[in-house]
Amino acid sequence: MNTAVYNPFKNFDFKNDKCFLTGEAFPSPLATVNVLPDWLLSMANLTGNEQIQLLDETIRTYKSLVVPCSIPVYDQFVSPLEDKIAMAFGQGYRGVSALPEQDLFNWIGKLMYSFLYIEMQGAIRLQQLSGDGMNMSQGLMHKFGNLHTMLQSIHREVVLENFTPWTILVFPLQDAETPFSFRDEINTLTFSLKFKDFGIIACLQDNGMNKRYHKDILAAIANKPLSAQQFEEISARFYYSAYLFNRLPEYTIMPVDGVIYIDAMPLTGGMQNKPLFDVWANKTYGQVLENFWKPWGHTLFEIIKNPLAPITYFDDALLPAQA
């Protein structure tokens, strides 16, 4: 058994000649899996011809977004995960909220890493055209490599040593017929999705700090179905705080007898004297919120007309303190 931990960012392995998950080479023809699975497109009444713009500004259809995967890995591990998520999505909030967070992490992480895989191909292509070397910070490559290592739990045993690397929240929505939509921010590994009567927000590599940061508002809205505006508002808060999170989590990764053991290094202490999050600024938050509230036409001026109290759809804003 191969006990090494494959890291595609060491040699920029994004050439469709290896399994995106395991790094195992396989012969032609390449097996590919859809980034947005067929069951999700069908459940959401999408054709797959819907378009998405990638970071290199190319326009792709949903069904054209594929990544290479070995057939045994897909059949034995990826497909069963998809089946479990599909069954939960079919049941709505009741099913999704009952899923183990590990399953949601694996599925959301696989989705985000698949997008990242395709974005990396575009970035490499652009760099080749320009003649420059790859221009990606070591911090980002480190973060993405850690995500890929954690995703090995899809097909092999991964032991997290007394910590949880993510924040994942599932909210009930007032509108039981919410159309499917999602958004992500690759640099901060933040993801949100809404569909039917549920919404999901995930920060995939924050060691649970964003959930703690927003503990007051989360306690106030616990188990309360959210309006569309409220879900977008809470999403905006997490996307902004993920941007303010000023740590690059470090992990000790040790493969032993086919098992990957991961231990988290402390986020505080030592040289890390500053707070975990940079200072919250309502004006910047308002700019994020304006984007999330586009369907309702709220302008930045309206949102922060009172700079000390941005407008909110919650009974009590419970925003983090400004400096």
N, C-alpha and C positions, 0 to 999 in steps of 0.2 A: 504493500500500500504506500502511496506517495504521501508522506507526512509533512512535506514542506508547505509553507504558506505562499501561494501565488500572489504576486503583486504586479498587475498589468502596467502600473505607472513607472516601474523601473526602466522598462524598455519601450514604453508606449506601445503596448500590444493591443492595437485596435484595428487590425487588418482583416478581420473576418476569417482568419485561418485557425483560430483557437476558440474553444468554448468560452463564452464571456464570463462564466462563473468559475470554472475550475482551471482554465488555462490549458486544458488538454487539447493537443492537436488532433484533428480528425480529417479523413480524406474527403475529397469532393464526391458528390455534390454537397455543398454546405447545408447543414440543417439550420433553419432559422426559426425564430419564434417572434410573434408580434409583440411589440412593446405594450400596446393597448390590446389586451386579449380579445378574441372574438366574442366570448361570452359577455364581456362588458359592453362592447359596441352593440350587440344584440339587445341586451337588457336596457340600454340607454336609447334604443331606437336610432342609432347612428349607422350610417352606411359605410364608414371607413374612408369616404372621400372628403370628409371635413379636413380643413387645412390648419397647419400650425407653422409658425415662423421660428426657425432656429436662431441661435446666437450669431451664426455667420450670415444671417438674413436670407438664407434659402427658405423656400416654401415647400413643405412636404405634406402629403396626406397622412392621416392616421395609419392607414393600412400599409403605407410604404415604410413605416418605421419598424425595422426588424433588427435583431441581434443574433449572432451565431451561438448555437447551443448544441452540445452533443446529445444524440438521441437517447442514450441511457439516462443521462442526467435529467433530461426533460421528462421522460416517461416515468421515472422513479421518484422524482423530487419536485420539479417545477409544476408539472401537471396536477399532482395531488394538492399542492399549495393553492393553485388556481381554483381547483374544485371546491376547496374549503372556503375560500374567500367568496366565490360565486354563490355558494349556498347561503352564506351570511348576508351578502348584499341583497339576495332575493328576499330575505326576511326583514330587510330594513334595519332600523335602529335596534330592534330587539336582537337580531342576529349579530350585527356588527359589534354592538357593545359587549356581547358575550364572548367575543373572540379573545384568545390570549394575546397580550401585547406583542409577544414574540412573533406570532403569525402576522400581525399587522406590520410590524417592523420589517419582516422578511419581504412581504409583498410590496409595501411602499418603497423600501430600500431597493428592491429589484427594479421597480418601475423607474425610480430616480437614477439608479446607476445605468439602466438601459438608455435613458435619455442622455446621460453623461457620456456613455460609450459613443453614441452617434455624434454628440457635440464635439468629442475629441477627434473623431474622424474629420469633421469639418475644419477644426482648428489646425490639424496636421496638414490637411490639403492646402489651406491658405498659407501656412508657413512655408510649405514647399514651393508654392507659386511665387512667394516673395523672396525666397532664398534665405530667410532668417531661420534661426533655431527656434525651438519651442519656447514660448515666453509664458510660462506658468509658474507662479510662486511655489517655492518649496513647501510653504504652509498648506496651500491648497492640495498639492499632490499628496502630502502626508495625510490630510483629512480624507481625501477620496480613497487613498489606499487603505486606511483604517475601516472605512465603510465597506469596502469590498471584502476585507478580512472578516468582518462581522457577518456579512451575508453568506459566508461559507456554512453558516448554520442551516441553510436550506438543504444541504446535501451531506453534511458531516457534523459530528458533535462539536459544539462550541460551548465552553463553560465561561460564563461571566462571573468573576470572583466578587460576589457581594456588592454589585453595583448594577445600575441600569443606564445604558449609554444614551437613551432617548427620552424625549417627552412625546407621548402620544395621547390625544384626547378625542373622545367620541361624544358628540353633542346631539340631543334630539332637536328636530326642527319642527316648527309649527306647520309648515306646508308639507303635507305628505306626498306631494307630486313635484318636488323640486327637480328641475332638469339637471342632468349630469354636467358637472364642470369641475375643473381642477386648475390649480396653479402651483408653481414651484419656484424656488430660488436656489440655484445650484451652489452658489458660493457659500451660503449658510446652511445648506441641506435642510431647507424648510419646505414643507409641502402642505397643501390643503385640498380638500375635495368635499363636494356636497352632491347629494343624490337622494332622491326619494325623501325620507323623513329623517336623514342623518347627515351630519357634517363631521369631518375628520381634520384635525390639525396635528402635524408632526414636525418636531425638530429632531433630526436623526442623530445628532452627535453633540449633545449639550449636557450629558450626564444628569438630565432631569432638572437643570437649573431654570429653564424658562417656565416650567410649571410652578416651581417654587416662587419665582419672581412675580407671577400673576396670581398668587394663592388667594388674595382677598377677593378679586372679582370672580374667580372660579368657585370659591365657597358660596358667594352670593347667588350665583346662577346655577348651582348644582341641581341636576335633574329637571330643570325648567326648559321646556321647549323654546327654542330661539326663533325670532323672526328672521327673515332674510337679512335685514339691515343689521341685526344684532350679531349674526354669525359672521358677517363681513367685518364688523367692528372688532370682534374678538380675534378674528384672523389677522387684521391689520396690526393689532397689538403684538401678536406673536412674531409676525414678520419683522416688525420694527425692533423688538427686544432681541431677536436672533441677530440682527445687525449690530446691536449694542453689546452683545456678549463678547467680551474681549479676551477670552482664553482659547487656546488651541489645545483641546484635551489630549493628553499623552497617555499611552497605554503600554503595558508590558505584555507582549504577545509571545506565547511559548507553545509550540506544537510538541506533544508528547504522545507517542503510540497512537497516532491518528486523531487525537483530540487536540483542539486548539483552546488553550487557557488564556483568558484575557483579564488583566487586572488594571484598574484605573489608577493613575497617579493623582495625588491631591491637587485640587484646583486652587487651593489657597496655601499660604505659608511659604517659607523660603524667600525667593526673590519676588513672589507674587504678592505685593503689598496693596496694590490698588483694588478697588471693588471689582466684583465679577462682571458688572455691567457698566458701560459708560453712562454718562448723565443723560437722563430722559429729557428731551426737549419737545414741548408741545407743538411748536411750529413744524418741526420735521415729522413728528407723528401725524400732524394734520395733513401733510403732503402725502404720506402713505395712505391715510384714511380717505383722502379725496379720490385716489385711484380705486380703492376698493368700493367706494360708494358711487362710482360713475353712473350706474343704472338709475340712481335717484337724484342725480344732478346737483349734489351738494358741492359748493365751491370752497376752496381753501379759505377765502375771506369769511364765508359763513361759518365754517367749522371752527376757526380760531378767532372769531370776532371778540370773544373774551379769551385772551391768551392764557389765563390761569384756569379756564374751565372750558375746554373744547366741547362741542355738542356731543351728545351721546344718546343712544336709544335704550340705555339701561337706566333703571331707577336711580342708581347711584353709580357714578363713573368709576370710582375707586381706581384712579390712574396712579401709576408710580409717581413718587415725588420728583419735582424738578429741583435743579440746584438753586 
